[in-house]
Amino acid sequence: MPTRLDPVEVVTIGAGWAGSIIAKELTEEGIEVVSLERGGDRGPDSYMKMHDELRYDLHFEFMQDLSRNTYTFRHSRDQKALPMRKYGSFLPGTGVGGAGVHWNGQTWRYLPYDFQIRSRTIEAYGEEKIPDWMPLQDWGITYEELRPYYWEFEEMTGISGKAGNLLPEAEGRPNYEFDKHEGNPFEGPRAHEFPTPPMIQTPSIERFMDAADSLGLHPFMAPSANLSEEYTNDDGVSRDPCQYCGFCDRFGCEWGAKASPIVTSIPVAKETGNYEIRTHKEVLEILYDEANQEVDGVRYIDRQTGDIYDQPAEAVALTAFALNNVHLLLYSGIGEPYDPETGEGVVGKNYCYQNNCGTPTGFFDDEKWNLYMGAGALSGAFDDFNGNNFDHSDLDFIHGGNTAIEQVGIRPVNHNPVPPGTDSWGSEFKKQSLKYNYSTLFFNTQGAQLPSVNNYLDLDPEYTDEYGRPLLRITFDWTPNDRNMAEFMAEKNNEVMRAMNPDKMRPASGELGGYNIYEYQSTHNAGGAIMGDNPDESVVNTYLQHWDAENLFVPGASAFPHQAGYNPTDTVGALSFRAAEGMLEYLEGGGMLE
Amino acid sequence: MRDNDQQHDSEQNNGVESRWHFSRRNLLKGAGVAGGAAASGVLGYDLVAMLQNGDGEIPEGEPPVEELPTAEEAGAEAFEFFNLDEALMVEALAARIFPTDELGPGATEAGVVFFIDHRLDGPYGEGEKHYMEGPFYPERAIPEQGWQYDLTPKEAYNRALTALSKYVQQEYDDTYVDLPPERQDDVISALEAGEIDTFGTLAPSAFFDMLRTNVLEGVYSDPVYEGNRNMIGWRLKGFPGTPGALGSYRGRIGEADFIEIPPTSLEGQDLGPEPGAGGPEPAGEGVGENTAADGPGLGEDANETTDANTTTTDTNTEENE
């Protein structure tokens, strides 16, 4: 029998971005918060041996241990779902700071179009533009309503960028002179310039941006959570600038320059004395009191002793990464599971991913760049083919994506570019991969991935995790919208690559095969516990409060009704600040929030 | 008591007093940053040529060239997982996948066979972090569902090397190591294309992918893992290896010309606690000296050390866990 502990005011399940932001906002108001984190503790001082491609990049030191818990996968309902036994098209993090430790730091606000995607699409192109298999939904909140929360996340982390659409009354930053860069003209209106200027524009990024310029596109330096200069945020946390060391994605930052919960939200929460992180504790189940439409607390296991505890709480924040959020909701029976046969139910509905497409590769015979240098969000981009920034009247898809070149730092084991027709081994492979190692440039479009009635999450009937719980089953494949978008982006991006005039080129193919689970693509898993203003079509309201459990809040990418053409973290951060505001209001007055 | 002058710099952004400073600059002197002290450093081809034809001497300050035995010279006792036949076969396969040729040394000189042996004898070989619960349906899986075999990497190598020897025996009435290089390449092509019928349920191409990945790991990962001996792989590619804890390219990343930096390895660097061991340091009061926030640019002349005069170390509240 689990040991029942004394109640606490708030429990968060996981101490990543969402959990730690909720903890900071609530503990600063005197509320006692406990974060239960299944992984261990870590911080910048334990990253001194970080520059090790084999351990961190190729063998996933910071990632969820699949032998303990993984996901099953199939393309469609008539197939047998099988476990993802090895990594993997996506990489859930584990440990204090969650994926916020090993992320790249690419930090984007979603477009105003994204939040009202259904109504704006119908307004622009008529209802028939949305195919009947695509359950497109407005988010229930507008860009303007979310803007202040976006700013809270960007100010806390010190995002480096140049605004391209400042409101007249926007606040600049003191002593902030600015050189040639333009911002993104398509971005949602900003009430603030970015906290710090853009990162250094490197020669390889310049080559891409000049090419885009020559075609009349609007390139700009992408907003980055790798600090371009030293920065002190309003909480009084100071961090050093990024050193462009090339070990960023899948690595921790020993400089603290890459924003993570460990060097932004967690120290502030701890300073209040109201915050406790219990590491090596995995939540097995959220204790649901269906009659009273609320949760009693959580049941968790101490992974070091095997003891099981019930931790009662006045409110619970489910902040365990999009997929794990949905897994716990389904396993704990909170909300009606989505049934693809009838279309009834909501938990597991609108699972979305990321359609990275249109990747041309250019080989330059006598040019070489210092590509071993780099940073996770060191990137040049254009947004001309994102959202509804371009006319779709006679196109066979909607939305689009941000197109960007990155210089994240290439590492030797995993980066052996060879021109088309070269073997994958032997002397010719060795010769070409050495010749083109620093003479190859490529970029792609991060395509928005829109929902389908056939793409969803539920519990697997056969495979279980180490505690005997059924694994989360992912039923997913690319949709016609993805395939048609990929064709369009290939053509556009091949044009940009040609303008970069490589000596040899492998054009983007535009063909999307079947979605595969074994090749890394993106960890932008979204949906499954989506937000909205209608309980019949969503799991949480616009404060991320669960319609069927008023003291349970579920901020995270699981709340996205679709995945946009950008990285999700800025929006996860914004929704977490909003959810924290909702939790404060709930803890005072109770009841469902409007 | 906080010295207000020092404090001034870090308040430049918005007048907020800095309560935490995750500054590292004041740790720079201690951390082993620039491994290869010699400014010139022996770069890609010079050491490569030296190893190949054994002439020329090593510039002062460069680590001595480690003479590496072949599998045969090392003998069975040098291997923890492979028996000698298996080691010789893996060495021969690796030598065709990443050959020694006019461009320079290959998998053999990098010590790939020792690297793979060492990996298979450890957690990687046991299939650490892989989901190995049944049932297993490799024959029902679609390719997009990835690895579905009930085999850890160790078991996959055992199965594959036995099957491969049987195939070579049937096809060429010989052993793999004794085949001429062209025939050895034909066997690898057949492996990659899946045209070998002695593997049972394990698809030959699945083993080829594993082997090829392990060979590249053996050539290019940090020498602390027993491969990439003398940093051969990094020298061939002009890859600087680890910029070292707190290393920095900030000062040079904007430059147009390619910069060759002698490679440094994690080996032999005193780099502080094991990852994941310590939490963030406890919070202090003083703010580190705010010199220009460049680390000792490894791209710069390696023996010019940045003079970061240190004050108190800055840290934040000690973890109470």
Boltz contact constraints between the chains, C-beta under 6 A:
constraints:
  - contact:
      token1: [A, 40]
      token2: [B, 276]
      max_distance: 6.0
  - contact:
      token1: [A, 41]
      token2: [B, 279]
      max_distance: 6.0
  - contact:
      token1: [A, 41]
      token2: [B, 319]
      max_distance: 6.0
  - contact:
      token1: [A, 41]
      token2: [B, 321]
      max_distance: 6.0
  - contact:
      token1: [A, 42]
      token2: [B, 276]
      max_distance: 6.0
  - contact:
      token1: [A, 43]
      token2: [B, 279]
      max_distance: 6.0
  - contact:
      token1: [A, 43]
      token2: [B, 280]
      max_distance: 6.0
  - contact:
      token1: [A, 44]
      token2: [B, 22]
      max_distance: 6.0
  - contact:
      token1: [A, 45]
      token2: [B, 278]
      max_distance: 6.0
  - contact:
      token1: [A, 45]
      token2: [B, 281]
      max_distance: 6.0
  - contact:
      token1: [A, 46]
      token2: [B, 273]
      max_distance: 6.0
  - contact:
      token1: [A, 46]
      token2: [B, 275]
      max_distance: 6.0
  - contact:
      token1: [A, 46]
      token2: [B, 276]
      max_distance: 6.0
  - contact:
      token1: [A, 46]
      token2: [B, 277]
      max_distance: 6.0
  - contact:
      token1: [A, 46]
      token2: [B, 278]
      max_distance: 6.0
  - contact:
      token1: [A, 48]
      token2: [B, 245]
      max_distance: 6.0
  - contact:
      token1: [A, 48]
      token2: [B, 271]
      max_distance: 6.0
  - contact:
      token1: [A, 48]
      token2: [B, 272]
      max_distance: 6.0
  - contact:
      token1: [A, 49]
      token2: [B, 266]
      max_distance: 6.0
  - contact:
      token1: [A, 49]
      token2: [B, 271]
      max_distance: 6.0
  - contact:
      token1: [A, 49]
      token2: [B, 275]
      max_distance: 6.0
  - contact:
      token1: [A, 51]
      token2: [B, 242]
      max_distance: 6.0
  - contact:
      token1: [A, 52]
      token2: [B, 222]
      max_distance: 6.0
  - contact:
      token1: [A, 54]
      token2: [B, 221]
      max_distance: 6.0
  - contact:
      token1: [A, 54]
      token2: [B, 225]
      max_distance: 6.0
  - contact:
      token1: [A, 65]
      token2: [B, 129]
      max_distance: 6.0
  - contact:
      token1: [A, 66]
      token2: [B, 129]
      max_distance: 6.0
  - contact:
      token1: [A, 66]
      token2: [B, 131]
      max_distance: 6.0
  - contact:
      token1: [A, 67]
      token2: [B, 129]
      max_distance: 6.0
  - contact:
      token1: [A, 67]
      token2: [B, 130]
      max_distance: 6.0
  - contact:
      token1: [A, 67]
      token2: [B, 131]
      max_distance: 6.0
  - contact:
      token1: [A, 70]
      token2: [B, 131]
      max_distance: 6.0
  - contact:
      token1: [A, 80]
      token2: [B, 140]
      max_distance: 6.0
  - contact:
      token1: [A, 82]
      token2: [B, 141]
      max_distance: 6.0
  - contact:
      token1: [A, 82]
      token2: [B, 145]
      max_distance: 6.0
  - contact:
      token1: [A, 82]
      token2: [B, 148]
      max_distance: 6.0
  - contact:
      token1: [A, 83]
      token2: [B, 131]
      max_distance: 6.0
  - contact:
      token1: [A, 85]
      token2: [B, 130]
      max_distance: 6.0
  - contact:
      token1: [A, 85]
      token2: [B, 131]
      max_distance: 6.0
  - contact:
      token1: [A, 85]
      token2: [B, 147]
      max_distance: 6.0
  - contact:
      token1: [A, 86]
      token2: [B, 130]
      max_distance: 6.0
  - contact:
      token1: [A, 86]
      token2: [B, 147]
      max_distance: 6.0
  - contact:
      token1: [A, 200]
      token2: [B, 253]
      max_distance: 6.0
  - contact:
      token1: [A, 200]
      token2: [B, 254]
      max_distance: 6.0
  - contact:
      token1: [A, 202]
      token2: [B, 253]
      max_distance: 6.0
  - contact:
      token1: [A, 203]
      token2: [B, 256]
      max_distance: 6.0
  - contact:
      token1: [A, 230]
      token2: [B, 293]
      max_distance: 6.0
  - contact:
      token1: [A, 231]
      token2: [B, 13]
      max_distance: 6.0
  - contact:
      token1: [A, 232]
      token2: [B, 10]
      max_distance: 6.0
  - contact:
      token1: [A, 232]
      token2: [B, 13]
      max_distance: 6.0
  - contact:
      token1: [A, 232]
      token2: [B, 16]
      max_distance: 6.0
  - contact:
      token1: [A, 232]
      token2: [B, 18]
      max_distance: 6.0
  - contact:
      token1: [A, 234]
      token2: [B, 16]
      max_distance: 6.0
  - contact:
      token1: [A, 236]
      token2: [B, 16]
      max_distance: 6.0
  - contact:
      token1: [A, 236]
      token2: [B, 17]
      max_distance: 6.0
  - contact:
      token1: [A, 236]
      token2: [B, 18]
      max_distance: 6.0
  - contact:
      token1: [A, 236]
      token2: [B, 19]
      max_distance: 6.0
  - contact:
      token1: [A, 237]
      token2: [B, 20]
      max_distance: 6.0
  - contact:
      token1: [A, 238]
      token2: [B, 10]
      max_distance: 6.0
  - contact:
      token1: [A, 238]
      token2: [B, 18]
      max_distance: 6.0
  - contact:
      token1: [A, 238]
      token2: [B, 21]
      max_distance: 6.0
  - contact:
      token1: [A, 239]
      token2: [B, 22]
      max_distance: 6.0
  - contact:
      token1: [A, 240]
      token2: [B, 23]
      max_distance: 6.0
  - contact:
      token1: [A, 240]
      token2: [B, 293]
      max_distance: 6.0
  - contact:
      token1: [A, 241]
      token2: [B, 293]
      max_distance: 6.0
  - contact:
      token1: [A, 243]
      token2: [B, 248]
      max_distance: 6.0
  - contact:
      token1: [A, 243]
      token2: [B, 250]
      max_distance: 6.0
  - contact:
      token1: [A, 243]
      token2: [B, 295]
      max_distance: 6.0
  - contact:
      token1: [A, 244]
      token2: [B, 249]
      max_distance: 6.0
  - contact:
      token1: [A, 244]
      token2: [B, 250]
      max_distance: 6.0
  - contact:
      token1: [A, 244]
      token2: [B, 253]
      max_distance: 6.0
  - contact:
      token1: [A, 245]
      token2: [B, 243]
      max_distance: 6.0
  - contact:
      token1: [A, 245]
      token2: [B, 247]
      max_distance: 6.0
  - contact:
      token1: [A, 254]
      token2: [B, 245]
      max_distance: 6.0
  - contact:
      token1: [A, 255]
      token2: [B, 24]
      max_distance: 6.0
  - contact:
      token1: [A, 256]
      token2: [B, 22]
      max_distance: 6.0
  - contact:
      token1: [A, 263]
      token2: [B, 22]
      max_distance: 6.0
  - contact:
      token1: [A, 267]
      token2: [B, 20]
      max_distance: 6.0
  - contact:
      token1: [A, 267]
      token2: [B, 316]
      max_distance: 6.0
  - contact:
      token1: [A, 270]
      token2: [B, 317]
      max_distance: 6.0
  - contact:
      token1: [A, 279]
      token2: [B, 321]
      max_distance: 6.0
  - contact:
      token1: [A, 368]
      token2: [B, 258]
      max_distance: 6.0
  - contact:
      token1: [A, 370]
      token2: [B, 259]
      max_distance: 6.0
  - contact:
      token1: [A, 372]
      token2: [B, 239]
      max_distance: 6.0
  - contact:
      token1: [A, 372]
      token2: [B, 240]
      max_distance: 6.0
  - contact:
      token1: [A, 373]
      token2: [B, 249]
      max_distance: 6.0
  - contact:
      token1: [A, 373]
      token2: [B, 253]
      max_distance: 6.0
  - contact:
      token1: [A, 412]
      token2: [B, 220]
      max_distance: 6.0
  - contact:
      token1: [A, 412]
      token2: [B, 237]
      max_distance: 6.0
  - contact:
      token1: [A, 412]
      token2: [B, 239]
      max_distance: 6.0
  - contact:
      token1: [A, 413]
      token2: [B, 216]
      max_distance: 6.0
  - contact:
      token1: [A, 413]
      token2: [B, 217]
      max_distance: 6.0
  - contact:
      token1: [A, 413]
      token2: [B, 220]
      max_distance: 6.0
  - contact:
      token1: [A, 413]
      token2: [B, 221]
      max_distance: 6.0
  - contact:
      token1: [A, 425]
      token2: [B, 97]
      max_distance: 6.0
  - contact:
      token1: [A, 425]
      token2: [B, 212]
      max_distance: 6.0
  - contact:
      token1: [A, 427]
      token2: [B, 99]
      max_distance: 6.0
  - contact:
      token1: [A, 427]
      token2: [B, 101]
      max_distance: 6.0
  - contact:
      token1: [A, 430]
      token2: [B, 98]
      max_distance: 6.0
  - contact:
      token1: [A, 431]
      token2: [B, 103]
      max_distance: 6.0
  - contact:
      token1: [A, 434]
      token2: [B, 236]
      max_distance: 6.0
  - contact:
      token1: [A, 437]
      token2: [B, 237]
      max_distance: 6.0
  - contact:
      token1: [A, 514]
      token2: [B, 144]
      max_distance: 6.0
  - contact:
      token1: [A, 516]
      token2: [B, 144]
      max_distance: 6.0
  - contact:
      token1: [A, 517]
      token2: [B, 146]
      max_distance: 6.0
  - contact:
      token1: [A, 518]
      token2: [B, 146]
      max_distance: 6.0
